[in-house]
Amino acid sequence: MKNLLEQNWKKIPQSVRKIFVFVAGWLTVVAGVAMLALPGPGWAAIFLGFAILATEFTSARQVKELFIQKFQVILAWYKKHIKKR
């Protein structure tokens, strides 16, 4: 199933793919920002939006990597300080 989806995705012209990924990614990020004030998984949606954007855009891939690094630092701090209690 994955190979079939992957093959069909590759058949779509790159310019169309980029537009689709751009719209879907930013809609997800904007929805995530809205969910920071409204009920819903805001941060998860923001991370998902950047993951979607990272499939086609190098700059979004760099932002995603930055998010991952910062999350790992926070997680390590949490494990060191909070879990001891």
Gaussian input, Z-matrix of N, CA and C with variables (Angstrom, degrees):
# hf/3-21g

backbone

0 1
 N
 C     1     B1
 C     2     B2     1     A1
 N     3     B3     2     A2     1     D1
 C     4     B4     3     A3     2     D2
 C     5     B5     4     A4     3     D3
 N     6     B6     5     A5     4     D4
 C     7     B7     6     A6     5     D5
 C     8     B8     7     A7     6     D6
 N     9     B9     8     A8     7     D7
 C    10    B10     9     A9     8     D8
 C    11    B11    10    A10     9     D9
 N    12    B12    11    A11    10    D10
 C    13    B13    12    A12    11    D11
 C    14    B14    13    A13    12    D12
 N    15    B15    14    A14    13    D13
 C    16    B16    15    A15    14    D14
 C    17    B17    16    A16    15    D15
 N    18    B18    17    A17    16    D16
 C    19    B19    18    A18    17    D17
 C    20    B20    19    A19    18    D18
 N    21    B21    20    A20    19    D19
 C    22    B22    21    A21    20    D20
 C    23    B23    22    A22    21    D21
 N    24    B24    23    A23    22    D22
 C    25    B25    24    A24    23    D23
 C    26    B26    25    A25    24    D24
 N    27    B27    26    A26    25    D25
 C    28    B28    27    A27    26    D26
 C    29    B29    28    A28    27    D27
 N    30    B30    29    A29    28    D28
 C    31    B31    30    A30    29    D29
 C    32    B32    31    A31    30    D30
 N    33    B33    32    A32    31    D31
 C    34    B34    33    A33    32    D32
 C    35    B35    34    A34    33    D33
 N    36    B36    35    A35    34    D34
 C    37    B37    36    A36    35    D35
 C    38    B38    37    A37    36    D36
 N    39    B39    38    A38    37    D37
 C    40    B40    39    A39    38    D38
 C    41    B41    40    A40    39    D39
 N    42    B42    41    A41    40    D40
 C    43    B43    42    A42    41    D41
 C    44    B44    43    A43    42    D42
 N    45    B45    44    A44    43    D43
 C    46    B46    45    A45    44    D44
 C    47    B47    46    A46    45    D45
 N    48    B48    47    A47    46    D46
 C    49    B49    48    A48    47    D47
 C    50    B50    49    A49    48    D48
 N    51    B51    50    A50    49    D49
 C    52    B52    51    A51    50    D50
 C    53    B53    52    A52    51    D51
 N    54    B54    53    A53    52    D52
 C    55    B55    54    A54    53    D53
 C    56    B56    55    A55    54    D54
 N    57    B57    56    A56    55    D55
 C    58    B58    57    A57    56    D56
 C    59    B59    58    A58    57    D57
 N    60    B60    59    A59    58    D58
 C    61    B61    60    A60    59    D59
 C    62    B62    61    A61    60    D60
 N    63    B63    62    A62    61    D61
 C    64    B64    63    A63    62    D62
 C    65    B65    64    A64    63    D63
 N    66    B66    65    A65    64    D64
 C    67    B67    66    A66    65    D65
 C    68    B68    67    A67    66    D66
 N    69    B69    68    A68    67    D67
 C    70    B70    69    A69    68    D68
 C    71    B71    70    A70    69    D69
 N    72    B72    71    A71    70    D70
 C    73    B73    72    A72    71    D71
 C    74    B74    73    A73    72    D72
 N    75    B75    74    A74    73    D73
 C    76    B76    75    A75    74    D74
 C    77    B77    76    A76    75    D75
 N    78    B78    77    A77    76    D76
 C    79    B79    78    A78    77    D77
 C    80    B80    79    A79    78    D78
 N    81    B81    80    A80    79    D79
 C    82    B82    81    A81    80    D80
 C    83    B83    82    A82    81    D81
 N    84    B84    83    A83    82    D82
 C    85    B85    84    A84    83    D83
 C    86    B86    85    A85    84    D84
 N    87    B87    86    A86    85    D85
 C    88    B88    87    A87    86    D86
 C    89    B89    88    A88    87    D87
 N    90    B90    89    A89    88    D88
 C    91    B91    90    A90    89    D89
 C    92    B92    91    A91    90    D90
 N    93    B93    92    A92    91    D91
 C    94    B94    93    A93    92    D92
 C    95    B95    94    A94    93    D93
 N    96    B96    95    A95    94    D94
 C    97    B97    96    A96    95    D95
 C    98    B98    97    A97    96    D96
 N    99    B99    98    A98    97    D97
 C   100   B100    99    A99    98    D98
 C   101   B101   100   A100    99    D99
 N   102   B102   101   A101   100   D100
 C   103   B103   102   A102   101   D101
 C   104   B104   103   A103   102   D102
 N   105   B105   104   A104   103   D103
 C   106   B106   105   A105   104   D104
 C   107   B107   106   A106   105   D105
 N   108   B108   107   A107   106   D106
 C   109   B109   108   A108   107   D107
 C   110   B110   109   A109   108   D108
 N   111   B111   110   A110   109   D109
 C   112   B112   111   A111   110   D110
 C   113   B113   112   A112   111   D111
 N   114   B114   113   A113   112   D112
 C   115   B115   114   A114   113   D113
 C   116   B116   115   A115   114   D114
 N   117   B117   116   A116   115   D115
 C   118   B118   117   A117   116   D116
 C   119   B119   118   A118   117   D117
 N   120   B120   119   A119   118   D118
 C   121   B121   120   A120   119   D119
 C   122   B122   121   A121   120   D120
 N   123   B123   122   A122   121   D121
 C   124   B124   123   A123   122   D122
 C   125   B125   124   A124   123   D123
 N   126   B126   125   A125   124   D124
 C   127   B127   126   A126   125   D125
 C   128   B128   127   A127   126   D126
 N   129   B129   128   A128   127   D127
 C   130   B130   129   A129   128   D128
 C   131   B131   130   A130   129   D129
 N   132   B132   131   A131   130   D130
 C   133   B133   132   A132   131   D131
 C   134   B134   133   A133   132   D132
 N   135   B135   134   A134   133   D133
 C   136   B136   135   A135   134   D134
 C   137   B137   136   A136   135   D135
 N   138   B138   137   A137   136   D136
 C   139   B139   138   A138   137   D137
 C   140   B140   139   A139   138   D138
 N   141   B141   140   A140   139   D139
 C   142   B142   141   A141   140   D140
 C   143   B143   142   A142   141   D141
 N   144   B144   143   A143   142   D142
 C   145   B145   144   A144   143   D143
 C   146   B146   145   A145   144   D144
 N   147   B147   146   A146   145   D145
 C   148   B148   147   A147   146   D146
 C   149   B149   148   A148   147   D147
 N   150   B150   149   A149   148   D148
 C   151   B151   150   A150   149   D149
 C   152   B152   151   A151   150   D150
 N   153   B153   152   A152   151   D151
 C   154   B154   153   A153   152   D152
 C   155   B155   154   A154   153   D153
 N   156   B156   155   A155   154   D154
 C   157   B157   156   A156   155   D155
 C   158   B158   157   A157   156   D156
 N   159   B159   158   A158   157   D157
 C   160   B160   159   A159   158   D158
 C   161   B161   160   A160   159   D159
 N   162   B162   161   A161   160   D160
 C   163   B163   162   A162   161   D161
 C   164   B164   163   A163   162   D162
 N   165   B165   164   A164   163   D163
 C   166   B166   165   A165   164   D164
 C   167   B167   166   A166   165   D165
 N   168   B168   167   A167   166   D166
 C   169   B169   168   A168   167   D167
 C   170   B170   169   A169   168   D168
 N   171   B171   170   A170   169   D169
 C   172   B172   171   A171   170   D170
 C   173   B173   172   A172   171   D171
 N   174   B174   173   A173   172   D172
 C   175   B175   174   A174   173   D173
 C   176   B176   175   A175   174   D174
 N   177   B177   176   A176   175   D175
 C   178   B178   177   A177   176   D176
 C   179   B179   178   A178   177   D177
 N   180   B180   179   A179   178   D178
 C   181   B181   180   A180   179   D179
 C   182   B182   181   A181   180   D180
 N   183   B183   182   A182   181   D181
 C   184   B184   183   A183   182   D182
 C   185   B185   184   A184   183   D183
 N   186   B186   185   A185   184   D184
 C   187   B187   186   A186   185   D185
 C   188   B188   187   A187   186   D186
 N   189   B189   188   A188   187   D187
 C   190   B190   189   A189   188   D188
 C   191   B191   190   A190   189   D189
 N   192   B192   191   A191   190   D190
 C   193   B193   192   A192   191   D191
 C   194   B194   193   A193   192   D192
 N   195   B195   194   A194   193   D193
 C   196   B196   195   A195   194   D194
 C   197   B197   196   A196   195   D195
 N   198   B198   197   A197   196   D196
 C   199   B199   198   A198   197   D197
 C   200   B200   199   A199   198   D198
 N   201   B201   200   A200   199   D199
 C   202   B202   201   A201   200   D200
 C   203   B203   202   A202   201   D201
 N   204   B204   203   A203   202   D202
 C   205   B205   204   A204   203   D203
 C   206   B206   205   A205   204   D204
 N   207   B207   206   A206   205   D205
 C   208   B208   207   A207   206   D206
 C   209   B209   208   A208   207   D207
 N   210   B210   209   A209   208   D208
 C   211   B211   210   A210   209   D209
 C   212   B212   211   A211   210   D210
 N   213   B213   212   A212   211   D211
 C   214   B214   213   A213   212   D212
 C   215   B215   214   A214   213   D213
 N   216   B216   215   A215   214   D214
 C   217   B217   216   A216   215   D215
 C   218   B218   217   A217   216   D216
 N   219   B219   218   A218   217   D217
 C   220   B220   219   A219   218   D218
 C   221   B221   220   A220   219   D219
 N   222   B222   221   A221   220   D220
 C   223   B223   222   A222   221   D221
 C   224   B224   223   A223   222   D222
 N   225   B225   224   A224   223   D223
 C   226   B226   225   A225   224   D224
 C   227   B227   226   A226   225   D225
 N   228   B228   227   A227   226   D226
 C   229   B229   228   A228   227   D227
 C   230   B230   229   A229   228   D228
 N   231   B231   230   A230   229   D229
 C   232   B232   231   A231   230   D230
 C   233   B233   232   A232   231   D231
 N   234   B234   233   A233   232   D232
 C   235   B235   234   A234   233   D233
 C   236   B236   235   A235   234   D234
 N   237   B237   236   A236   235   D235
 C   238   B238   237   A237   236   D236
 C   239   B239   238   A238   237   D237
 N   240   B240   239   A239   238   D238
 C   241   B241   240   A240   239   D239
 C   242   B242   241   A241   240   D240
 N   243   B243   242   A242   241   D241
 C   244   B244   243   A243   242   D242
 C   245   B245   244   A244   243   D243
 N   246   B246   245   A245   244   D244
 C   247   B247   246   A246   245   D245
 C   248   B248   247   A247   246   D246
 N   249   B249   248   A248   247   D247
 C   250   B250   249   A249   248   D248
 C   251   B251   250   A250   249   D249
 N   252   B252   251   A251   250   D250
 C   253   B253   252   A252   251   D251
 C   254   B254   253   A253   252   D252

   B1=1.4568
   B2=1.5304
   B3=1.3585
   B4=1.4601
   B5=1.5245
   B6=1.3217
   B7=1.4620
   B8=1.5199
   B9=1.3329
   B10=1.4547
   B11=1.5254
   B12=1.3365
   B13=1.4609
   B14=1.5248
   B15=1.3171
   B16=1.4609
   B17=1.5219
   B18=1.3159
   B19=1.4619
   B20=1.5247
   B21=1.3224
   B22=1.4640
   B23=1.5211
   B24=1.3352
   B25=1.4611
   B26=1.5249
   B27=1.3289
   B28=1.4709
   B29=1.5313
   B30=1.3360
   B31=1.4648
   B32=1.5315
   B33=1.3207
   B34=1.4661
   B35=1.5257
   B36=1.3248
   B37=1.4739
   B38=1.5315
   B39=1.3221
   B40=1.4547
   B41=1.5254
   B42=1.3161
   B43=1.4688
   B44=1.5282
   B45=1.3187
   B46=1.4690
   B47=1.5203
   B48=1.3310
   B49=1.4745
   B50=1.5211
   B51=1.3368
   B52=1.4658
   B53=1.5232
   B54=1.3159
   B55=1.4625
   B56=1.5253
   B57=1.3311
   B58=1.4608
   B59=1.5265
   B60=1.3196
   B61=1.4630
   B62=1.5237
   B63=1.3361
   B64=1.4594
   B65=1.5283
   B66=1.3248
   B67=1.4653
   B68=1.5231
   B69=1.3281
   B70=1.4697
   B71=1.5274
   B72=1.3179
   B73=1.4632
   B74=1.5138
   B75=1.3373
   B76=1.4679
   B77=1.5208
   B78=1.3410
   B79=1.4661
   B80=1.5294
   B81=1.3175
   B82=1.4607
   B83=1.5280
   B84=1.3315
   B85=1.4644
   B86=1.5289
   B87=1.3223
   B88=1.4656
   B89=1.5301
   B90=1.3238
   B91=1.4631
   B92=1.5247
   B93=1.3141
   B94=1.4592
   B95=1.5173
   B96=1.3260
   B97=1.4590
   B98=1.5262
   B99=1.3216
   B100=1.4714
   B101=1.5263
   B102=1.3250
   B103=1.4606
   B104=1.5301
   B105=1.3090
   B106=1.4601
   B107=1.5309
   B108=1.3404
   B109=1.4596
   B110=1.5269
   B111=1.3047
   B112=1.4612
   B113=1.5233
   B114=1.3220
   B115=1.4692
   B116=1.5345
   B117=1.3023
   B118=1.4562
   B119=1.5152
   B120=1.3153
   B121=1.4749
   B122=1.5277
   B123=1.3142
   B124=1.4567
   B125=1.5098
   B126=1.3405
   B127=1.4685
   B128=1.5203
   B129=1.3117
   B130=1.4742
   B131=1.5222
   B132=1.3272
   B133=1.4648
   B134=1.5304
   B135=1.3263
   B136=1.4690
   B137=1.5234
   B138=1.3246
   B139=1.4683
   B140=1.5255
   B141=1.3324
   B142=1.4629
   B143=1.5230
   B144=1.3281
   B145=1.4622
   B146=1.5201
   B147=1.3364
   B148=1.4595
   B149=1.5294
   B150=1.3197
   B151=1.4645
   B152=1.5239
   B153=1.3235
   B154=1.4714
   B155=1.5234
   B156=1.3225
   B157=1.4654
   B158=1.5284
   B159=1.3213
   B160=1.4646
   B161=1.5190
   B162=1.3235
   B163=1.4686
   B164=1.5208
   B165=1.3397
   B166=1.4600
   B167=1.5269
   B168=1.3385
   B169=1.4620
   B170=1.5248
   B171=1.3246
   B172=1.4593
   B173=1.5214
   B174=1.3206
   B175=1.4608
   B176=1.5255
   B177=1.3260
   B178=1.4667
   B179=1.5254
   B180=1.3118
   B181=1.4605
   B182=1.5268
   B183=1.3260
   B184=1.4643
   B185=1.5298
   B186=1.3212
   B187=1.4734
   B188=1.5253
   B189=1.3231
   B190=1.4702
   B191=1.5253
   B192=1.3228
   B193=1.4607
   B194=1.5351
   B195=1.3298
   B196=1.4592
   B197=1.5262
   B198=1.3393
   B199=1.4668
   B200=1.5289
   B201=1.3136
   B202=1.4664
   B203=1.5286
   B204=1.3286
   B205=1.4668
   B206=1.5204
   B207=1.3307
   B208=1.4661
   B209=1.5238
   B210=1.3294
   B211=1.4603
   B212=1.5254
   B213=1.3228
   B214=1.4583
   B215=1.5329
   B216=1.3341
   B217=1.4683
   B218=1.5271
   B219=1.3240
   B220=1.4716
   B221=1.5175
   B222=1.3188
   B223=1.4569
   B224=1.5274
   B225=1.3247
   B226=1.4666
   B227=1.5251
   B228=1.3527
   B229=1.4547
   B230=1.5295
   B231=1.3213
   B232=1.4626
   B233=1.5283
   B234=1.3182
   B235=1.4661
   B236=1.5222
   B237=1.3165
   B238=1.4543
   B239=1.5349
   B240=1.3296
   B241=1.4632
   B242=1.5224
   B243=1.2744
   B244=1.4621
   B245=1.5223
   B246=1.2945
   B247=1.4500
   B248=1.5257
   B249=1.3238
   B250=1.4589
   B251=1.5205
   B252=1.3084
   B253=1.4702
   B254=1.4843
   A1=110.57
   A2=115.77
   A3=118.98
   A4=110.53
   A5=116.80
   A6=119.69
   A7=111.51
   A8=117.15
   A9=120.87
   A10=110.37
   A11=116.56
   A12=120.22
   A13=111.12
   A14=115.70
   A15=120.35
   A16=111.31
   A17=117.26
   A18=120.90
   A19=111.35
   A20=116.38
   A21=119.78
   A22=111.59
   A23=117.48
   A24=120.89
   A25=110.08
   A26=116.75
   A27=120.88
   A28=111.54
   A29=117.65
   A30=121.01
   A31=112.26
   A32=116.73
   A33=120.68
   A34=107.57
   A35=118.15
   A36=119.53
   A37=111.24
   A38=115.95
   A39=121.32
   A40=112.35
   A41=117.59
   A42=119.64
   A43=110.99
   A44=117.98
   A45=121.94
   A46=109.95
   A47=116.70
   A48=120.55
   A49=110.84
   A50=116.36
   A51=120.21
   A52=111.20
   A53=117.72
   A54=121.13
   A55=109.93
   A56=116.96
   A57=120.93
   A58=110.83
   A59=117.30
   A60=121.68
   A61=110.14
   A62=117.63
   A63=121.64
   A64=111.08
   A65=116.61
   A66=120.93
   A67=110.59
   A68=117.49
   A69=120.77
   A70=111.09
   A71=117.23
   A72=121.23
   A73=112.23
   A74=116.90
   A75=119.14
   A76=112.50
   A77=117.82
   A78=119.05
   A79=110.39
   A80=116.24
   A81=120.48
   A82=110.93
   A83=117.06
   A84=120.26
   A85=110.37
   A86=117.83
   A87=121.63
   A88=110.30
   A89=117.25
   A90=120.01
   A91=110.25
   A92=117.10
   A93=121.19
   A94=112.00
   A95=116.88
   A96=120.37
   A97=109.69
   A98=116.79
   A99=120.09
   A100=110.46
   A101=116.42
   A102=120.09
   A103=112.93
   A104=118.15
   A105=118.81
   A106=110.22
   A107=116.96
   A108=121.43
   A109=111.55
   A110=116.90
   A111=122.53
   A112=109.26
   A113=116.90
   A114=118.49
   A115=111.09
   A116=115.24
   A117=119.83
   A118=111.30
   A119=115.70
   A120=121.21
   A121=111.74
   A122=117.10
   A123=121.79
   A124=114.93
   A125=116.90
   A126=119.19
   A127=111.70
   A128=117.05
   A129=119.69
   A130=110.35
   A131=116.92
   A132=120.28
   A133=111.21
   A134=116.85
   A135=119.89
   A136=110.23
   A137=117.09
   A138=120.48
   A139=110.94
   A140=116.60
   A141=120.54
   A142=110.73
   A143=116.85
   A144=120.24
   A145=112.40
   A146=116.26
   A147=118.56
   A148=111.90
   A149=117.47
   A150=119.53
   A151=110.15
   A152=117.06
   A153=120.69
   A154=109.68
   A155=116.50
   A156=120.27
   A157=111.99
   A158=116.59
   A159=120.84
   A160=112.94
   A161=117.78
   A162=119.09
   A163=112.11
   A164=117.48
   A165=120.45
   A166=114.68
   A167=118.06
   A168=120.63
   A169=110.60
   A170=116.17
   A171=122.24
   A172=111.66
   A173=118.05
   A174=120.18
   A175=111.20
   A176=117.20
   A177=120.31
   A178=110.47
   A179=116.98
   A180=120.76
   A181=109.85
   A182=116.73
   A183=120.84
   A184=111.03
   A185=117.36
   A186=120.89
   A187=109.84
   A188=116.27
   A189=120.31
   A190=110.35
   A191=116.82
   A192=120.24
   A193=110.98
   A194=117.06
   A195=121.11
   A196=110.57
   A197=117.22
   A198=121.36
   A199=110.79
   A200=116.26
   A201=120.29
   A202=110.40
   A203=117.42
   A204=120.52
   A205=111.28
   A206=117.49
   A207=120.89
   A208=110.59
   A209=117.16
   A210=120.88
   A211=110.37
   A212=117.52
   A213=120.65
   A214=110.89
   A215=117.73
   A216=121.55
   A217=109.91
   A218=116.74
   A219=120.74
   A220=110.59
   A221=117.22
   A222=121.46
   A223=111.28
   A224=117.45
   A225=120.98
   A226=110.51
   A227=117.39
   A228=120.75
   A229=110.45
   A230=115.98
   A231=121.19
   A232=110.78
   A233=115.76
   A234=119.35
   A235=111.18
   A236=117.26
   A237=121.47
   A238=112.15
   A239=117.79
   A240=121.22
   A241=114.23
   A242=118.48
   A243=121.85
   A244=111.75
   A245=117.93
   A246=121.23
   A247=112.36
   A248=118.48
   A249=121.15
   A250=111.61
   A251=117.54
   A252=122.29
   A253=112.12
   D1=-45.45
   D2=-179.17
   D3=-61.34
   D4=-42.53
   D5=-179.15
   D6=-62.92
   D7=-37.14
   D8=179.18
   D9=-65.05
   D10=-45.18
   D11=177.54
   D12=-63.57
   D13=-42.94
   D14=-179.97
   D15=-63.16
   D16=-42.14
   D17=179.18
   D18=-63.60
   D19=-44.25
   D20=179.84
   D21=-68.16
   D22=-36.31
   D23=178.14
   D24=-63.03
   D25=-39.67
   D26=-179.32
   D27=-69.12
   D28=-23.70
   D29=179.85
   D30=-75.11
   D31=-22.29
   D32=179.88
   D33=-71.52
   D34=135.00
   D35=178.84
   D36=-56.16
   D37=143.64
   D38=-175.17
   D39=-58.68
   D40=-38.28
   D41=-179.63
   D42=-63.39
   D43=-38.21
   D44=178.11
   D45=-69.59
   D46=-42.12
   D47=177.84
   D48=-59.42
   D49=-44.83
   D50=-178.29
   D51=-62.84
   D52=-41.47
   D53=178.53
   D54=-63.34
   D55=-46.42
   D56=-179.91
   D57=-61.08
   D58=-47.21
   D59=-179.44
   D60=-64.63
   D61=-40.81
   D62=178.84
   D63=-59.61
   D64=-49.12
   D65=-178.28
   D66=-66.39
   D67=-48.41
   D68=-178.27
   D69=-63.60
   D70=-42.53
   D71=-179.16
   D72=-64.43
   D73=-48.57
   D74=-177.77
   D75=-71.02
   D76=-32.80
   D77=174.57
   D78=-62.26
   D79=-39.53
   D80=178.80
   D81=-67.11
   D82=-41.82
   D83=178.35
   D84=-63.91
   D85=-45.66
   D86=-179.82
   D87=-63.34
   D88=-41.64
   D89=176.67
   D90=-61.95
   D91=-38.92
   D92=177.95
   D93=-63.82
   D94=-42.03
   D95=177.97
   D96=-63.24
   D97=-41.01
   D98=177.17
   D99=-62.78
   D100=-37.68
   D101=-178.83
   D102=-72.40
   D103=-10.13
   D104=173.48
   D105=-66.77
   D106=-31.24
   D107=178.12
   D108=-99.32
   D109=-25.89
   D110=-179.38
   D111=-102.28
   D112=166.68
   D113=176.53
   D114=-64.41
   D115=137.30
   D116=177.90
   D117=142.27
   D118=166.97
   D119=-178.62
   D120=-82.03
   D121=75.18
   D122=-174.17
   D123=-57.77
   D124=-54.29
   D125=-177.81
   D126=-64.10
   D127=-38.17
   D128=178.76
   D129=-62.18
   D130=-41.04
   D131=179.12
   D132=-66.53
   D133=-39.22
   D134=177.91
   D135=-62.89
   D136=-46.08
   D137=178.20
   D138=-61.96
   D139=-42.08
   D140=178.56
   D141=-62.58
   D142=-41.29
   D143=178.66
   D144=-60.23
   D145=-43.45
   D146=177.59
   D147=-69.67
   D148=-31.04
   D149=175.38
   D150=-65.90
   D151=-39.38
   D152=176.81
   D153=-63.66
   D154=-47.82
   D155=-179.99
   D156=-62.22
   D157=-33.67
   D158=-177.62
   D159=-67.38
   D160=-16.17
   D161=178.88
   D162=-68.67
   D163=-23.73
   D164=-177.68
   D165=-125.82
   D166=-15.12
   D167=-173.41
   D168=-123.29
   D169=126.06
   D170=-178.15
   D171=-64.36
   D172=-40.94
   D173=-178.69
   D174=-63.64
   D175=-38.22
   D176=176.84
   D177=-68.11
   D178=-33.59
   D179=176.96
   D180=-63.26
   D181=-39.30
   D182=178.11
   D183=-66.88
   D184=-40.01
   D185=177.02
   D186=-64.44
   D187=-41.95
   D188=178.65
   D189=-60.79
   D190=-43.52
   D191=178.93
   D192=-63.86
   D193=-38.52
   D194=176.63
   D195=-62.45
   D196=-44.15
   D197=176.25
   D198=-57.97
   D199=-44.27
   D200=-178.48
   D201=-63.98
   D202=-43.97
   D203=178.77
   D204=-61.74
   D205=-45.99
   D206=-179.86
   D207=-64.22
   D208=-39.66
   D209=178.80
   D210=-63.52
   D211=-40.18
   D212=179.20
   D213=-65.48
   D214=-38.02
   D215=177.33
   D216=-64.35
   D217=-45.51
   D218=179.26
   D219=-63.75
   D220=-42.34
   D221=179.41
   D222=-63.43
   D223=-41.54
   D224=178.03
   D225=-64.35
   D226=-42.00
   D227=177.49
   D228=-61.60
   D229=-43.31
   D230=179.63
   D231=-60.56
   D232=-47.23
   D233=-179.36
   D234=-62.65
   D235=-35.65
   D236=-177.60
   D237=-75.42
   D238=-42.02
   D239=-171.39
   D240=-100.41
   D241=-41.84
   D242=-171.85
   D243=-87.17
   D244=-39.57
   D245=-176.25
   D246=-68.42
   D247=-18.73
   D248=-179.77
   D249=-67.03
   D250=-26.41
   D251=-175.11
   D252=-70.22

